[in-house]
Each structure stands twice: as C-alpha cells, then as structure tokens.
C-alpha cells in the first residue's frame, strides 16, 4: 500500500487484508510519517481482491474517507463480500465443469471463504473510469484500466515523476494470476495481454507494485510476462496433442508450476485450474483449440 500526503491529510492506495494485524501495520506506517487513521481522506483501491480491498470498510468507518474502485469491480462487491451464496453455487458448477474430482469439490468450493470478513464490507463511494484523475488531492494520478487479474483492475500513472503504481498488473519477479472463474469475464487472458499493451503507451521510469519491490525497466518486464504467457499457451497445445480430449483439471495437472500441482492447497489448486482455463479460452477464441459441451467440459486440438 502507498500513502500520499496532501495539505488536508493522507490518501492511500490499497488497504490490505481485513485483519487486526493489517490494521496495526497501517497505523504504524502512518505514525512513522506523523499521521494516523483519522488523517485518511481518500482510499483508492487497485482491485477487488481481499488483500487489497478487505480493510476498506474498517478504515472508512474510522476515518470517514471516500473509497474509490473501478466500476467493473464495484458491481461485484455485494456478491463477493456481502452475500456470496450465489457465487458459491456458481463456483461449484465451475469446478464440476472443469473436471475437479467430486470428492474434492466441497473443499475447493469454499476454499476462499476464510479470507472474507463481512463485517468490513463496503460499497465504493466513487466508481472510477479509465483515463480520469484519481481522487488523490495534491497528486495528478491518472487511472489506467488494466483488466485481466480482475475485471476492474487499475494502475495509476504519475506523469510528473513518470511512475506507475501497478497494483498486481505488473510485478517484478512473479506473474499475476490470470484466472477464468465466475466473475472474471469471458476471456481474461486476452484482456490482460491487451492491458499490457495499453501500459506500454506511457513513459515509465519506475514501477511501484503492490507486491515484492519497486523496479525499473518496465518494457523489458512486459516482454518477459508476454513471453511467459506465449510459452504457457504453447505448453497447453502440446498437452492437447493427446489422442483423447482432456478436462481443464487434467491439463492443470500436467502444466509446469512452481511446485507440483498435487502439493497445492485447495485454493491454490483452484487458482491454477482457473489459470489453465484462461489459457484454454484464449486458444478457443483464436480457433486453435476445440471445446466440448459436455459435463465436464473437455478440450482438444481437433474436432470432437
């Protein structure tokens, strides 16, 4: 998270998890610059995920700050945080369509629930749009809509210092999870790759990401990320040279991950399968892979 000072107080970019530990860390950070939670007048959130948005309700309650989120994520807040019952049903169908083992579906379906604390639920006060100036008094921070990691993910660009606050869109070492799921949109990998091209139009000297560390050389980093996804698409097509169609789960089991797929906890397995499907849907939309209408859904490189 980042704090921006102005003559009237503090604006912050992202707020972290809805935990006491995160709230204390924010308080300590603000104290180090002579501020406190009541100094916050504006909260801009790069995207809806709970490690970025989760604490917004508690901070707004203490400070009275306005919360800003892109409109494509804003419409998802109630179904994700206030009443996820329908989303849980959609997730179950998604997992069955993906070919998840039936004896694991219950655990996979609810794998993200521990991250949700509904007491901090908040709807944004301000819905952001691409190319407008973010509500951060004293700073000219332009909103860049960069969907892919979430439908309403944004970066902020500060032209004066040529800095990009990149959220999860561009990270220095790891790649953002680009998953297909019930709230992702039809083709999140296409959206993400187009978003990378959108960012290339800006003159950027330094990137301030939401994870890991700040870095320079954004053009080279974008090329590395693009290359990663091209290699992953090629790997998916190689796996699909099998004579029999495969489910997304079966494909995810064969893909190269940082650790063996079988060793992942349920939530990580769900993200891995979602990322496999995002690559499959990209290939389906480019007519390189065929998709079945069955349950579970299967994929192949020839007509079924």
C-alpha positions in Angstrom: 0.0 0.0 0.0 1.1 3.6 -0.6 0.3 6.8 1.3 0.2 10.2 -0.4 0.4 13.4 1.7 -1.6 16.5 0.9 -2.3 19.7 2.7 -5.5 18.3 4.2 -4.4 14.8 5.1 -3.5 11.4 3.6 -4.7 9.4 0.7 -3.9 5.7 0.4 -3.6 3.3 -2.4 -4.9 -0.2 -1.4 -5.6 -1.1 2.2 -4.7 -4.7 2.7 -6.4 -7.7 4.4 -9.3 -7.2 6.9 -7.2 -8.4 9.9 -6.1 -6.7 13.1 -2.5 -7.3 12.1 -3.0 -5.4 8.8 -4.8 -2.5 10.6 -2.0 -2.3 13.1 0.6 -2.3 10.3 -1.3 0.6 8.6 -1.5 2.5 11.8 2.3 2.1 12.5 3.1 3.1 8.9 1.1 6.3 9.1 2.5 7.1 12.6 6.0 7.0 11.0 5.1 10.0 8.8 3.2 11.8 11.5 -0.3 10.8 10.5 -3.0 8.4 11.8 -6.1 6.6 10.5 -8.2 9.7 11.0 -5.9 11.6 8.6 -7.1 9.5 5.7 -9.4 11.4 3.4 -9.3 9.1 0.3 -8.9 5.4 -0.3 -8.2 4.3 -3.9 -8.2 0.5 -4.5 -6.5 -1.1 -7.5 -8.9 -4.1 -7.5 -11.5 -6.1 -5.5 -9.3 -8.9 -4.1 -9.3 -9.1 -0.3 -5.6 -8.4 0.2 -6.2 -5.0 -1.4 -9.8 -4.2 -0.6 -10.6 -6.1 2.5 -9.8 -3.5 5.1 -11.6 -0.6 3.3 -14.7 -0.8 5.4 -12.9 -0.6 8.8 -10.7 2.3 7.6 -13.7 4.2 6.2 -15.6 3.7 9.5 -12.7 5.2 11.5 -11.6 8.0 9.0 -14.7 8.8 7.0 -12.6 8.6 3.9 -14.2 8.1 0.5 -13.5 4.7 -1.2 -12.8 4.6 -4.9 -12.8 1.4 -7.1 -13.2 0.9 -10.8 -16.9 0.3 -11.8 -16.2 -3.1 -13.3 -15.1 -4.4 -9.8 -17.6 -2.2 -7.9 -20.5 -4.2 -9.3 -19.0 -7.4 -7.8 -18.6 -6.2 -4.2 -22.0 -7.4 -2.9 -21.9 -10.9 -4.5 -18.3 -11.4 -3.4 -18.4 -10.0 0.2 -21.9 -9.4 1.5 -23.8 -12.4 0.2 -21.6 -14.9 -1.6 -24.2 -17.7 -1.6 -25.0 -17.4 -5.4 -21.3 -17.1 -6.1 -20.6 -20.3 -4.2 -23.2 -22.1 -6.3 -21.6 -20.8 -9.5 -18.2 -21.8 -8.2 -19.4 -25.4 -7.6 -20.7 -25.6 -11.2 -17.4 -24.1 -12.5 -15.4 -26.8 -10.6 -17.6 -29.6 -11.9 -17.3 -28.2 -15.5 -13.6 -28.1 -15.0 -13.4 -31.8 -14.1 -12.4 -31.4 -10.5 -12.6 -34.7 -8.6 -16.0 -35.0 -6.9 -14.5 -35.8 -3.6 -12.6 -32.5 -3.6 -15.4 -30.2 -4.8 -16.8 -29.3 -1.4 -13.4 -28.2 -0.1 -12.4 -26.4 -3.3 -15.8 -24.6 -3.5 -15.3 -22.9 -0.1 -11.5 -22.5 -0.2 -11.7 -18.7 -0.3 -14.2 -18.2 2.5 -11.7 -17.8 5.3 -10.5 -14.6 3.5 -13.9 -13.0 3.8 -14.9 -11.0 6.9 -18.3 -9.5 6.1 -18.0 -7.0 8.9 -15.7 -4.9 6.8 -18.0 -4.9 3.7 -18.2 -1.6 2.0 -19.5 -0.4 -1.4 -17.3 2.2 -3.0 -18.3 5.8 -2.8 -16.6 6.6 -6.1 -16.6 4.4 -9.3 -13.5 5.1 -11.4 -13.2 5.2 -15.2 -10.2 4.8 -17.5 -8.2 7.9 -18.1 -9.7 10.0 -15.4 -7.7 11.6 -12.5 -7.9 9.5 -9.3 -9.3 11.3 -6.2 -6.0 11.8 -4.5 -5.7 15.5 -3.5 -2.5 17.2 -4.5 -1.5 14.5 -7.0 -2.2 14.0 -10.7 -2.6 10.3 -10.8 -4.2 9.0 -14.0 -6.3 5.9 -13.9 -5.3 3.2 -16.4 -7.9 0.4 -16.7 -5.9 -2.9 -16.8 -8.4 -5.8 -16.7 -7.2 -9.4 -16.5 -6.2 -10.1 -12.9 -9.7 -8.7 -12.1 -12.3 -7.2 -14.4 -11.8 -3.7 -12.9 -8.1 -3.7 -12.1 -6.5 -0.3 -12.4 -3.0 1.1 -12.4 -2.2 4.8 -11.5 0.3 6.8 -13.6 2.0 9.8 -12.2 3.3 11.8 -15.2 5.4 14.3 -13.3 7.7 11.6 -11.9 7.0 9.0 -14.6 5.9 6.4 -12.0 3.4 3.6 -12.5 1.6 2.3 -9.4 0.9 -1.1 -10.9 -1.1 -3.0 -8.3 -0.9 -6.6 -9.3 -0.9 -6.0 -13.0 2.9 -5.9 -13.4 5.1 -7.4 -10.7 8.9 -7.5 -10.7 9.5 -11.3 -10.3 6.3 -13.3 -10.3 3.4 -13.2 -12.7 -0.1 -12.1 -11.7 -2.7 -14.9 -11.5 -4.9 -14.6 -14.6 -7.8 -16.9 -14.0 -11.1 -17.7 -15.6 -13.8 -18.0 -13.0 -17.5 -16.9 -12.4 -16.6 -13.3 -12.1 -13.6 -13.0 -14.5 -15.3 -12.1 -17.8 -15.2 -14.3 -20.9 -11.5 -14.0 -21.9 -9.3 -12.7 -19.1 -6.0 -13.6 -20.7 -6.9 -11.6 -23.8 -7.9 -8.7 -21.5 -4.7 -9.0 -19.7 -2.4 -9.1 -22.7 -4.3 -6.1 -24.2 -3.8 -4.3 -20.9 -0.1 -4.8 -21.0 -0.1 -3.2 -24.4 -2.1 -0.3 -23.0 0.5 0.4 -20.3 3.3 0.5 -22.9 1.9 3.7 -24.2 3.1 5.6 -21.1 6.6 6.8 -20.4 7.5 5.0 -17.2 10.8 5.3 -15.3 9.8 3.3 -12.2 7.1 0.8 -11.2 5.6 0.8 -7.7 3.9 -2.6 -7.5 1.5 -3.9 -4.8 3.8 -7.0 -4.1 7.5 -7.6 -3.9 9.6 -4.4 -4.7 9.8 -1.3 -6.9 11.7 -1.7 -10.1 12.8 -0.1 -13.4 12.8 -1.4 -16.9 9.1 -1.9 -17.3 9.3 -2.5 -21.1 11.6 -5.5 -20.6 9.4 -6.8 -17.8 6.3 -6.6 -20.0 8.2 -8.6 -22.7 9.1 -11.2 -20.1 5.5 -11.6 -19.0 4.2 -11.7 -22.6 6.8 -14.4 -23.3 5.7 -16.4 -20.2 2.1 -16.5 -21.5 3.1 -17.4 -25.0 5.1 -20.3 -23.6 2.2 -21.4 -21.4 -0.1 -21.3 -24.5 2.3 -23.5 -26.4 2.5 -25.9 -23.4 -1.3 -26.2 -23.3 -1.3 -27.1 -27.0 1.4 -29.7 -26.5 -0.6 -31.3 -23.8 -3.6 -31.4 -26.0 -1.8 -33.4 -28.7 -3.1 -36.4 -26.7 -5.5 -38.5 -28.8 -8.2 -38.1 -26.2 -9.8 -34.8 -25.1 -8.8 -33.5 -21.6 -10.6 -31.6 -18.9 -9.1 -28.3 -17.5 -8.3 -30.2 -14.3 -6.3 -32.8 -16.2 -4.5 -30.1 -18.2 -3.6 -28.2 -15.0 -2.2 -31.4 -13.5 0.3 -31.6 -16.4 1.2 -28.0 -16.7 4.5 -26.7 -15.2 4.0 -24.9 -11.9 6.5 -23.6 -9.3 5.6 -26.7 -7.2 3.9 -29.9 -8.2 0.1 -29.4 -8.7 -0.7 -32.2 -6.3 1.1 -30.4 -3.4 -1.0 -27.3 -3.7 -3.6 -26.4 -1.0 -7.2 -26.3 -2.3 -7.3 -22.5 -3.0 -4.0 -22.7 -5.0 -5.4 -25.6 -7.0 -8.5 -23.6 -7.8 -6.3 -20.7 -9.0 -4.1 -23.0 -11.0 -7.2 -24.6 -12.8 -8.6 -21.1 -13.4 -5.3 -20.0 -15.0 -5.3 -23.1 -17.1 -8.8 -22.3 -18.3 -7.9 -18.7 -19.1 -5.3 -20.0 -21.5 -7.7 -22.6 -22.9 -10.4 -20.0 -23.5 -7.8 -17.7 -25.2 -7.0 -20.6 -27.6 -10.7 -21.5 -28.1 -11.4 -17.9 -29.1 -8.5 -17.9 -31.5 -9.8 -21.2 -33.1 -6.7 -23.1 -32.0 -8.5 -25.4 -29.6 -11.9 -27.1 -29.7 -14.2 -27.1 -26.7 -16.9 -29.7 -25.9 -20.4 -29.0 -24.5 -20.3 -31.9 -22.0 -20.0 -32.1 -18.3 -17.2 -31.9 -17.5 -16.1 -29.7 -20.4 -13.2 -31.1 -22.4 -10.7 -29.6 -24.8 -8.8 -30.9 -27.8 -6.9 -29.7 -30.8 -9.1 -31.5 -33.3 -12.8 -31.6 -33.9 -14.7 -33.7 -31.3 
